[in-house]
């Protein structure tokens, strides 16, 4: 008997989607929920999530920590750490709606804080490095506590469930942001749990990913030399740390970091001009352990802007479109057209060729 869509595993799942306004206009999460919902059959209910930029204008200069707790004991220990290491101006449980399809949830809190000047005087690094170290400490040293978002004026929202249900659960229709990304998960070789849902974040970085990383162990060993810890039981986590390491800590431009992760083939490098050949040979040699192998399409959010990237062979679909001041990305063209029926431009993202949309000043 012929099997219909939804009755078989879809090998090209998961689903990713994004919308950004190039003028910095803020809009609700309704469109991104509708977009990712259209790709329902690319997920299996074991993970969904969103990242939103420009979401906390009233606290735009403060780090926004979103934290899962297994129990109140973990919360008390984490708050003791946070209040010692930050000037926390406001904190609360993150509001949620009761959704029948979302099962037992952890405690979900958020905190807005600044790094005390006294802490900076004692260290040789800046606020971002200080905060990255604090996040890694919490996630690795406090049992039952997981910081799943830690950037300024941005936030991640994720859970075990279908993405459209996760969006309703977190009431994202009541938030406004200038950029939204979304993910519907279909895990193939890792467990479905709240911390393992996408996006994966550190500081203002957020990653949603469709594919499988066969180079994960080599990538993981490389970043762990620099103090990162990969313990969330999924390959996507390491991509977040690679971007943070290459761009924030080692000073590469974002397009160069993308060229490291999806490096040109040696035959392509050999055909380049002498200047480019020297550059890309150096990048592939120095950062050989950062090369991502396997099929992937990713959307990378950060304070710099929104980056879309496919693997060199384009083994995972990724479409982009433009309408007025908005740029759209999705795993399927239909997921764009459901919220933008008549785009001015629409095309496939080329394999190994990054598309970068810088963020404008936030308006509205």
Residue pairs with C-beta under 8 A, 6 or more apart in sequence:
5 41
6 41
9 186
10 41
10 42
10 186
12 42
12 210
12 316
12 317
12 331
13 41
13 42
13 43
13 44
13 184
13 186
13 210
14 42
14 43
14 183
14 184
14 185
14 186
14 198
14 209
14 210
14 331
15 36
15 39
15 42
15 43
15 163
15 182
15 183
15 184
15 210
15 330
15 331
15 332
15 335
16 181
16 182
16 183
16 184
16 208
16 209
16 210
16 297
16 298
16 299
16 318
16 329
16 330
16 331
17 32
17 35
17 36
17 39
17 181
17 182
17 183
17 328
17 329
17 330
17 331
17 335
18 32
18 179
18 180
18 181
18 182
18 208
18 299
18 301
18 306
18 308
18 328
18 329
18 330
19 27
19 31
19 32
19 35
19 179
19 180
19 326
19 327
19 328
19 329
19 339
20 53
20 178
20 179
20 180
20 305
20 306
20 326
20 327
20 357
20 359
21 27
21 178
21 179
21 325
21 326
21 360
22 325
22 326
22 327
22 357
22 360
23 325
23 360
23 363
24 54
24 178
24 359
24 360
24 361
24 362
24 363
24 364
25 178
25 325
25 363
25 364
26 54
26 57
26 176
26 177
26 178
26 362
26 363
26 364
27 176
27 177
27 178
27 364
28 172
28 173
28 174
28 175
28 176
29 50
29 52
29 167
29 172
29 173
29 175
29 177
29 180
30 172
30 173
31 180
31 339
32 50
32 167
32 172
32 180
32 181
32 182
33 50
33 163
33 164
33 167
33 168
33 172
33 173
33 182
34 338
34 339
35 182
35 328
35 330
35 335
35 336
35 338
35 339
36 48
36 163
36 164
36 167
36 182
36 183
36 184
36 335
37 162
37 163
37 164
37 167
38 332
38 334
38 335
38 338
39 184
39 330
39 331
39 332
39 335
40 162
40 164
40 184
42 184
42 186
42 331
43 162
43 163
43 184
43 185
43 186
44 185
44 186
44 187
44 192
45 101
45 160
45 161
45 162
45 192
46 160
46 185
46 186
46 187
46 192
47 158
47 159
47 160
47 161
47 183
47 184
47 185
47 187
47 192
47 196
47 197
47 198
48 158
48 159
48 161
48 162
48 163
48 164
48 165
48 166
48 167
48 182
48 183
48 184
48 185
48 197
49 156
49 157
49 158
49 159
49 163
49 166
49 182
49 183
49 185
49 197
49 198
49 199
49 208
50 156
50 157
50 158
50 163
50 166
50 167
50 170
50 172
50 180
50 181
50 182
50 183
50 199
51 149
51 154
51 155
51 156
51 157
51 180
51 181
51 199
51 201
51 206
51 208
51 301
52 154
52 155
52 156
52 157
52 172
52 175
52 177
52 179
52 180
53 153
53 154
53 177
53 178
53 179
53 180
53 204
53 301
53 359
54 153
54 154
54 176
54 177
54 178
54 179
54 359
54 362
55 153
55 154
55 155
55 175
55 176
55 177
56 62
56 64
56 112
56 153
56 154
56 155
57 153
57 362
59 89
59 90
59 112
59 153
60 152
60 153
61 114
61 152
62 89
62 112
62 113
62 114
62 152
63 86
63 112
63 113
63 114
63 115
63 127
63 131
63 150
63 151
63 152
64 110
64 111
64 112
64 149
64 150
64 151
64 152
64 153
64 154
64 155
65 82
65 110
65 111
65 112
65 113
65 135
65 147
65 149
65 150
66 94
66 108
66 109
66 110
66 147
66 148
66 149
66 150
66 155
66 156
66 157
67 75
67 78
67 108
67 109
67 110
67 111
67 138
67 145
67 146
67 147
67 148
68 106
68 107
68 108
68 145
68 146
68 148
68 194
68 195
69 75
69 78
69 106
69 107
69 108
69 109
69 144
69 145
70 106
70 107
70 143
70 144
70 145
71 107
71 144
72 107
73 144
74 107
74 142
74 143
74 144
74 145
75 107
75 109
75 145
77 142
77 145
78 138
78 142
78 145
79 91
79 111
81 134
81 137
81 138
81 142
82 88
82 111
82 113
85 115
85 116
85 119
85 134
86 111
86 113
86 114
86 115
86 116
86 134
87 113
87 114
87 115
87 116
88 111
88 112
88 113
89 112
89 113
89 114
90 111
90 112
91 109
91 110
91 111
91 112
92 109
92 110
93 107
93 108
93 109
93 110
94 108
94 109
94 110
94 157
94 170
95 170
95 171
96 105
96 108
96 169
96 170
96 171
97 168
97 169
97 170
97 171
99 161
99 165
99 168
99 169
101 161
101 162
101 165
102 159
102 160
102 161
102 165
102 166
102 169
103 160
103 161
105 159
105 194
106 194
110 155
115 127
115 130
115 131
119 130
120 126
120 127
120 130
123 130
125 133
128 203
128 248
129 249
131 150
131 203
132 150
132 202
132 203
132 244
133 227
135 147
135 150
135 202
135 203
136 227
136 228
136 229
138 145
138 146
138 147
139 145
139 146
139 147
139 229
139 231
140 229
140 231
146 194
146 195
148 156
148 158
148 195
148 201
149 155
149 156
149 157
149 201
149 206
150 201
150 202
150 203
151 201
151 203
151 204
151 205
151 206
151 303
152 204
152 303
153 362
154 177
154 204
154 206
154 301
156 199
156 201
156 206
157 166
157 167
157 170
157 172
158 166
158 183
158 194
158 197
158 198
158 199
159 166
159 169
159 170
159 194
159 197
160 192
160 193
160 194
160 197
161 169
162 184
163 182
163 183
163 184
163 185
166 197
167 173
167 182
176 364
178 359
178 360
178 362
178 363
179 301
179 306
179 359
181 199
181 206
181 208
181 299
181 301
181 306
182 208
183 197
183 198
183 199
183 208
183 209
185 192
185 197
185 198
187 196
187 234
188 212
189 212
190 196
190 233
190 234
190 235
191 233
193 233
195 232
195 233
196 232
196 233
196 234
198 207
198 208
198 209
198 236
199 206
199 207
199 208
199 301
200 206
200 207
200 232
200 234
200 236
200 237
200 239
200 240
201 207
201 240
202 240
202 241
202 244
203 244
203 248
204 301
204 302
204 303
205 240
205 243
205 244
205 300
205 301
205 302
206 240
206 300
206 301
206 302
207 236
207 239
207 240
207 243
207 298
207 299
207 300
207 301
208 298
208 299
209 236
209 239
209 296
209 297
209 298
210 296
210 297
210 298
210 316
210 318
210 331
211 294
211 295
211 296
211 297
211 298
211 311
211 315
211 316
212 235
212 294
212 295
212 296
213 219
213 235
213 236
213 238
213 239
213 292
213 293
213 294
213 296
214 293
214 294
215 291
215 292
215 293
215 294
216 235
216 238
218 289
219 238
219 239
219 242
219 289
219 290
219 292
220 230
220 238
221 289
222 242
222 289
222 290
223 230
223 238
223 241
223 242
223 245
224 230
226 245
226 249
228 241
228 244
228 245
230 237
230 238
230 241
239 261
239 292
239 298
239 300
242 257
242 260
242 261
242 290
242 292
243 254
243 257
243 261
243 300
243 302
246 252
246 256
246 257
246 260
246 287
246 290
247 253
247 254
247 257
247 302
247 304
252 260
254 302
254 304
254 305
254 307
254 354
254 356
255 354
255 356
256 283
258 307
258 309
258 354
259 280
259 283
259 354
260 283
260 284
260 287
260 290
260 291
261 290
261 291
261 292
261 309
262 292
262 309
262 310
262 311
262 312
262 351
262 352
262 354
263 280
263 283
263 284
263 291
263 312
263 352
264 272
264 280
264 312
264 352
265 312
266 284
269 276
269 277
269 280
269 281
269 284
270 277
272 280
284 291
292 311
294 311
294 315
295 311
295 313
295 315
295 316
296 309
296 310
296 311
296 315
296 316
297 308
297 309
297 310
297 311
297 316
297 317
297 318
297 331
297 349
298 307
298 308
298 309
299 306
299 307
299 308
299 329
300 306
300 307
300 308
300 309
301 307
303 359
304 356
304 358
304 359
305 356
305 357
305 358
305 359
306 327
306 329
306 356
306 357
306 359
307 354
307 355
307 356
307 357
308 318
308 320
308 329
308 349
308 354
308 355
308 356
309 349
309 352
309 354
309 355
310 316
310 318
310 349
310 350
310 351
310 352
310 353
311 351
311 352
312 351
312 352
313 351
314 348
314 349
314 350
314 351
314 352
316 331
317 331
317 332
317 348
318 329
318 330
318 331
318 348
318 349
319 329
319 330
319 331
319 332
319 333
319 336
319 346
319 347
319 348
319 349
320 327
320 328
320 329
320 346
320 347
320 348
320 349
320 355
321 327
321 328
321 333
321 336
321 340
321 343
321 344
321 345
321 346
321 347
322 328
322 343
322 344
322 345
322 346
323 340
323 342
323 343
323 344
324 344
326 340
327 357
328 336
328 339
328 340
328 343
329 336
329 349
329 355
330 336
333 346
336 343
336 346
337 343
349 355
